[in-house]
Amino acid sequence: MKPVFALLTLLMLGLFILSLVTGPADLSMADSLLAMIWGGDGPVPIVMREIRLPRAILGLAIGGALGLGGAAMQGYLRNPLAEPGLIGVSGMAALGAVLAIQTGMALNAPLALPLSALIGAAAGAGLLILLAGPGGGSVTLILAGIAISALANAGTALVLNLSPNPYAANEIVFWLMGSLADRSMLHVALALPLILLGAVLVCGTARGLDALTLGESAAMSMGVSAVALRWRLIAGLALMIGPATAVAGVIGFVGLVVPHILRPWVGARPSLLLPASALGGAILVLTADIAVRMIVPERDLKLGVLTAIIGAPLFLHLIWKTRSGGRI
């Protein structure tokens, strides 16, 4: 297993550096990196430290959160078609952001949009805990997540339908597509600590998820508390997915695609798949973010659009294999 993790780590670091030196500004790699490290006067240090560095950090953190969250959900539900958006937190975060755009708060304060999205994510997590209840199982969790997602989607559609301002509606549509462009270190400071805390909580469920692969009865006989595992997982996912959606919009399919791709390489044990999927998610998001800057640099191609183009065919392939009775 170690060569796989070493390869993923090296690839992630290489893409992080490539993300730092990729952009419309005609700067050499050496000049870019030296300006970022040593600073100085002129536009190059500003471009590196205020534009490219936050974008690269967020790409790494958000991709890692989505990949880790997808692997955790698939391990908990024992379903390779599960993904982190299933619990409804991302939908509620998107609804909070949409309301901030529609009411004009996003224009008056630079952090009003991500903060509103975080409030929406917290509300979604609270609703999930209320609906799932302390005694509910995985089926109850899925149903509660679906209900919250439907509620959030209905609210977003209602805001778009009743919006009297076409410019606000246009801004909402583009934000929902997901992007890392024009993010600053303020966004990094807002999202990164919460994502790291959530990742610690989710990684702490690795032993319980390993035991759960043998069945709930076997896991309980091994001393794993199903209730504690569920609440720790929900808290960790909410802390990762909520801030990720708040600062980058909706970036889909990463949590579904990455664990499925890496499972044949690291095995089905969640304790191995969790860190591998975190690395793989960071790799996928960094790659996609580099690609959106290179494919059509004169147009603002959205990150979520590209990840959907990558993920949707694979999702259809998984559905086809399921219908055919094949193993996923």
C-alpha positions, 0 to 999 in steps of 0.5 A: 500500500505504501507506494500508492500513498507515496505516489498520490502524495507526490502527485498532489504536491506536484499539482499544488505547485503547478496550480501556483504557477498556472494563470493568465499572467505571463510569469515563469515558474522560478519567478513566481515561486521566488516572489511568493516565498520572498515577497517584495514590491511589484505585482508578481508577489501580489498575484502569487500571495493574494490570488494563486496561493489561496486558490491552490490551498482551497483546491487542496483542502476542498478536494481532500474534504470531498474525497474523504467525505465520499469515502466515509459515507460509502464506508458507513452506508456500505454503498459505493454509490453514496456521496457526501452531499447525501446528508443535505448539508451542501444543499442547505449551504447553497441555499444560504449563499443564494439568499445572501446573493438575492438580498444583496448582503453579498455586495455589502460585505466580502464574507457575507456570502460564505458566512450565510452559507455556513449558517445554512450548513449548520441549519442543515446539520441541525435538521439532520440530527433532529430528523435522524434522531438518536436511535435512527439507523442508516436508512433513517439518515439517508431519508433525512438527508434526501428530505433536507436536500429536497427542501434546500433545492426547492428553496433555491428554485423558489428564490430563482423563480421569484427573483426580480433582479436578473443580475442577481439570478445570473450571479446565483446560477454562476455561483451554484456551478462552483469555482475557486476563482477570486478567492482570498486568504480570508476565505482560506481562514474561514474554511480551512480550520473547520475543514481540518477539524472535520477531517480529524473527526472523520478520520477518527471513525476509521476503526468503527467503519472497518468494524462496520464492514463485518455488519452492525452486530459484529461491530457492536460486539467489537465495542463500536457504538453505532450512535457515537459513530453516526454522530461523529461522522455527521459532525465531521462531514458537516464541518468539512462539506459546509465550509467547502460549499460556502467558499467554492459553491457546489462541486459535485461527483468528487466524493463519488468518483474518487473512492471508486477509482482508488478502491481497487488500488488500496482495498475496501478497508475504510481505514485505508480508503479514507486517507487515499480518497483525501489525497485523490480528491485533492488531486482531482480538484487541483487538476480540474482547477488547472484545466479550467484555466487552460482550456478556455482562459478567456472564458470563466469555465466553472470548476463544478461544470468540469467535475460534473463532465468527468463524474457523470459518465462514471456515475452512469457506468456504476448504475449500468454495472449495478443493473447488470448485477456486476460488482462495483 
